[in-house]
């Protein structure tokens, strides 16, 4: 096997339990979109579903995959569902996001009417991201229309925060105030949720009735600032759940001044031993990682050199005299006494940890580990 991702489902459960305890009595809603942030949609959902009241995904295909896998936990689709797919959505009993009071709402109601059923909806209010959602000033009228439509069950209202990872964010309070005003006609019967991982940690007032936790479920901090604050508070430690390994497939002994890779962008400065990895940007290793990021070989850091190719990359293993084909290589995780994190790779590639894990392709094999005792526990995350 040329590359493999190892996912610790126990760690994901423990992260979820820690977050659930932090935000209680608010409810935890794990976000498993983007293939569970690269960790594997169905496996992660199965690990968490018995312990939570709802899961969140981005699109209908993800929700249908969960239903096909036998997962019956309520699922909220955060993004748009095409009109042509509404019947499939209702068959799968998903909870839809609505922010429209015209044609689309009529289509949703019509689809439910044909089936003689109701559909649970979450009304999306745009409080400042300028993405999806109705304007706060329109919300009282639109929410009243939803509530008055027999085929719709107005279950919740929600929004997204734009700057919750900032330690001094007046805009977060502005958004929260807009959201409160937009939903002020409703009492506790309407669930409200606006916080994701960072907001839930840094801004307790944003937790409201439920928190949509994504990146932290997988053991990654939303930002360095969030990590710093939580460590200062002694709150808890997140456990990264994913390790990424590959192997050396070739070793080249080359003289000084030898070009390596496309564009001859890198030249050796000394007689060198160049190792070839059988993965590239098609397998999730960012092209920008060349000459900046490291991997671990025999517990030592070695630099990725030259341009990362579509399916291959190069490392300088000159200092590892016995480096040879089939020797294990770690891109994320522990190797010997050294550890590399998704955050380090993200920094080297000029991006964020979210992108590193979310873009790990589905075709890269994933191996899942968990203990029988952990898998058997049914109350690790309060619902």
N, C-alpha and C positions, 0 to 999 in steps of 0.2 A: 504494500500500500504506500503510495507516494506521499500522501499527506493525510492527517487525521485531526479532527477536533474532538476533544474529550470534554464532556459536560457533566458537572457534579450536581445532580438533582437535589441531593441533600443540602448543598450550599444554597441553592435557590430557595428551598423551603425555609432554611434558617434566616436568610435575608428577608423573606416575606414575613416571617414571624416577628422579626425585630421591627420591621416597619409597621406591622399591624399593632404591635404593642405601643409604639411611639405615637401613632395617630388616634388610638382609641379615645372616645367611642366612635370616631369616624370609621367608616368601613373601607377596607382595602380592596381595590379593583386592579388586579394585575393586568398590565398591557402586554399582550403577546403578539403584537403586529410585527411586520418585517421579519417573519420567521422566528418570532420570539427573540428579536434583536440578534439574530444569527445563531441562537442557541438551539433552535429546532421547535417549530410551532407545536406539533402534536405532543411530543414528549414532555415539553415544559407545561403545556396546558393540562395534560394528564396528571402531572405531579402536583399541580396547584388546585385543580378544579374541585377536589373533595373538600377543600378547606375554605373556599371563598364563595360569596354569593353571586359574583358576576365576573366575567372576563371581558377585556376590550381588545378589539382588532381594528385595523384600518378599513379593509374592504370585505366585500361579501365572500370572495373566494376563500379567504382565511376562515370566515365563519363556517362556510360549507365544509371545509376540510375538517374542522373540529366536529361537526355533526357526523360526517362520514366515519370519523374515528370513534364514534359512540359517546362523545362527550356531550352531556345534556345540560350542563351548567348554562344559565343565561349568558348571552353574548351580546355586547353592544358594538355595533359597527360605527366607528367614529367618522368615517368618510362618506362620500356620496355613493348611492346605489342607483345604477341606471334604471329607468322606468321598465325596460325590457326584462330586468331581473327581479322585479318586485314579487312576482309569484314565487320564485325560488326562495326569496328572503322570508316571505310569510310562511312557506312550507317549513323552513328551518327554524321558525319562531325566533328570529333575531330581533333585537331592539334597534330601531333606526334613529339616525340623527336627522332632524328637520330644521330648516331655517328659512323656509319659503312659505308664503301664504297664497300662492296662485296655482299654476298648473300642476306642479309636482305633488303638492299636498292632495289635490283632487285625485291624482293618479293613485297615490298611496291609499286613500280612502276607498276608491273604486276597487282596487285589488283586494282589500280586506272585505269589502261588501260582497264581492263575488264568492268569497270563501265562507261568508257568514261568520267572520271572526273579527277580533280587534287586534291592533298592533301597538305595542308599547313604543313610545317615542321619547327621545331626549331632545329638547329644544336647544339649539345652539345659538348663543348670543355672542356677537363679536364685540368684546370690550376693549380691544386695542391692538390685536395682532394684524388686523386687516387681511383676513384670510377667508374663512367660512364663518357664516353666522349672520343673524339679523342685527340691525342697529338697536342699541339699547332703548332708544326712544320709541321704536316700533314694537318692542317686546310685549308690553301689556296687551296691546290689541291682538297680536299674532298668537300669543299664548292663550288668550281667551277664545280665539277661533279654534285652536287645537282642542281645547277642553270641551268646546261645544259640539265637536264633530264626533258622532256616535262610534265611528269605526276606529278612532284614535284614543289611546290611553296615554294621557300626558303624565309620564312617569317621573321625568326629571328635566332640569334645565342645567346647562353647563357652558363653560367658556374655557379659553386657554390664556395663560399669563405669558406676557412677552419678556419680562425682565426679572423673573423670580430668582435667578441665580446671582443677581447683584446683591451685595450686602447692604446697600443703602438705596433701596428702590422705592422712591415715592410713586412711581408709575404703578407698581403692584398694588398699592393702597388705592390709587385712582381707579384701577380696573375692578378691584373688589367692591368699591363703592358703586360703580356703575352697574355691576352685576346685582348687588343687593337692591338697588332702586328698580332695576328692570324686572325683578321677580317679587317685588314687595306686595303684590296683590294676593300672594299665595302663602299659605302657612306651611307647617311641617309635613303636610301630605305630599308636597312637591320636593323630591330629592334635589339637592344642589351640589354640584361638584365643579371645581375650578383648578385644584392643585394637582401637580404632578410631583415627581420625586423631590426636586429642589425646593419647591414651595412648601411641601409638607414638612421638610426639615427646617428651613430657615424662617418660615412665616406661619406659625401655628394657627393664626386667625383665618388662613385660607383653607384649612382642612374641611370645614363645613360638614356635609353629611358623608362624603366619600372622597377618596383620593385615588387618582389614576396613577399608579406607580409603574414605571417602566424600567429605566436604566438601573436603578438601585436594586431592583429585584435580582438582577444578574450580577450583583456585587461590584458594580462600577459607580463611582461618584459622579453626580451630574456636572460638577465643576470642581476645580481645585479649591475655590473659595468655600464651597459647601463642605468639602472634606475637612478643611481646616477648622471651620466652626464646629462641626460635629465632634471632631477629635478634642477640641478645647473643652467642650461640654462633657466629654467622656460618655457620650450617648451609647454608641455601639460601633463595632467594626463590621464593615461589609466584607463578604467573602467572594472574590472573583470566582465565577463558576466555570469558566472556559479556559482550556489549554489548547494550544495549536502547535502541532509538531509535523516535521517532515524529515527528510534524510538527505545526506549527500549522495549524488549519483555519479559524480566524476570528480577527479582531482587532476589539475594540470600544473606541472612544474614549468615555470616560465622565467626568462631573464628579465632584468630591469628594462623599463621603457617599452613593455609589451602592451598593446592596446587590448582592452577587455570589453566585449559587448558592443551593442549597436552604437553607431556614431563615433566609435573610438573615443567615447567621452571620458574613459578612465584609462590611465597608463600606470603600470606598476613603477614604483620608485626604487625597487630593489629586486633581486631574485625572489620570486614569490611562489607560493602554492595557492592556487585558485580553486575553490570548491564550487561546484555547480549544484543548485537546488532545483528540483523538478516542479517548482510552482512559480507563478508570476501574478500579474494583476488580474488575470482571468480567474485565479484561485483566491483573490482577495488581498494580495500583497500590494500595497499602493505603489504606483510607479514612482511617486515622489520620495519613496523610502531609499532609493539608491544613493549611496555615499553619505547617508545620514543615519540610518537605523542600524540596529545590531540584532544578531541572533545568538543563541547559546549553543556551543559545541563543547562537550566534555566539561560542562560547568564554567566555561569561559566565554566572554563576550567577543564576538568577531563581527566585523563591519560588513554590511551589504555594500558592494562596490559596483560602479557602473550603472547603466540603465536597467531597471527591472524590465524583463521581457514579458510577453503575454503569458507564457507558461514556464519560464525559467528565470533564475536570478543567480547572482554570483556573490561569493563571500571570500574574504581573504583569511585563509587558515594557515598562513605561514608559521605562526607561533605554535601551532598544534602539530608536532612532528609526525604523529601517528594518525592524523586525520585520513580517513579512507572511505570509499564508497560504502553505502548502507549505514554509516554512522548516524545516529539520531541527531536531529537539529530542532531546537525549540524556538519558536517565534513569540509565543505568549505562554507564560507559565514557568515552572521551576525545572532547572536542569542542574544537578549537583547542588552546590550552595548558592547559586545565582538564580535570580528571578527576573523575568521581563514582563511588563504589564502592557495591556492594551493602551494605557495612557502614554507610555513611553513611545510606542510605535506611532500613536496618533500625533504626538508632539514632533517626532522626527519627520512625519509626512505632512505636517502643516495642517492637521485637521483635528477632530475631536474623537473621543473613544466611541461615541455613538456610531459614527460612520465606519470605524474599523470593524466592529462586530456585526453591524447590520448588513454590511456588504460582503460578508463571508458567504460564498455561493452555496446554494442548497446541494450542489453535486459533490461537495467535499464531504467525505464520510464523517459521521458523528457517532461517537461511542458514549453511552450514558452509564453513569455509575450512581448507585444509591445503596444504602443499607436496608436490609429487610425490616429492621425496627423502625426506621424513619418512614419507609413506604407505608407501614401499617398504621402510623399515627394519623388520626382523623380530626384532631382539634388543634393542630399546630398554628393555624391562622384563624383567628375569630372571624366568623361570617356575619 
